[in-house]
Amino acid sequence: MARELLDELAQRCRGEVLRDEPLSRHTTWRVGGPAAALFRPANHVDLVKAARLLHGAELPGWCLAAGSNLLVRDGGFPGW
C-alpha cells in the first residue's frame, strides 16, 4: 500500500492509521496476521471520507466492526 496514500488518509481524516497492524489484536478469536493498514475513524464522517479516498485507489478493504466470528489468515490482509 502506497505510503503517500496512508499519509493523505492521516491528513484528511481524524482517527488513527495503523500500519502493518496485527489483526489478531482486533478479533475475538485473537488470530490473524497483519493488515497493510488499519484505519480507526473518529466518527462516521471520517469513515465515509476514508472509504471514498481508498475506493478511488482501487485497494482491497473491508469494515472490521467488532471482529467477532471472524478468522483472518496468518498471512494477513494486503489492504485496509
N, C-alpha and C positions, 0 to 999 in steps of 0.2 A: 504494500500500500504506500502510495506516494507520501513522503514526509510533508511536502508542501500542502497537500490536501488536508492532512491532520492539523497542520499549523493554522490553515484557514478555518477549519472547523472550530478550533480553540478560540480564534479571534472573533468569529461571528456569533457563536452560541455560548450561553452561560452553561456551566456544568463542568464535568470532568472528562478529559480524554486520557484514557489509559492505553499504553502501547504494549503489545505482547503480554496481555493480561491473561493469566491462567483462568480458564472458565470454571475450573474446579472450585474456585472461591465463590462462584455465583450460582451453583446448582445444589439442590437439596441432597443429591447423591454424592456430592463432592468428587466428581470425576470430570475429566476433560482437559485437553491441552490448551494452549494459548490461542486467543483471538488476535489477529493482527492489530486490531484496535477495539476498544470498548468505550462507548460514549454514554455517560450517565447525565442526562439533561437535567437542568434545574427545574424545568416545568414543561407543560405541553407545547408551549410556543417554541421553545428551543428544540424540542423533539421534531416538530414539523420543519423548522429551518434546517436541521441536520439531515433529515430524510431527503429534503429537496436537493441539498448540496451533494449528498452522497449518491443519490439516484442519478443525477446528471453525470456522475463519473463512471456509471455502469459497473459498480463494485458489488460483490455479493454481500448481503446483510440480512439480519433479522432482528426482531424485537425479542429480547430475552424474558421480560416480565419477571416473575418470581423465581424462575429457574426450577420449578418443581416438575417432576415427571419428565425430565429432560436428560438424555445421555449425550455427551459430547465425546467424540473420539479423542484418543490421546494425542493424535497428530494435530489437533487444534482446528481452527477455522481461519481461512485466508482473508476474510473480510471483516466487516464491522458488525 
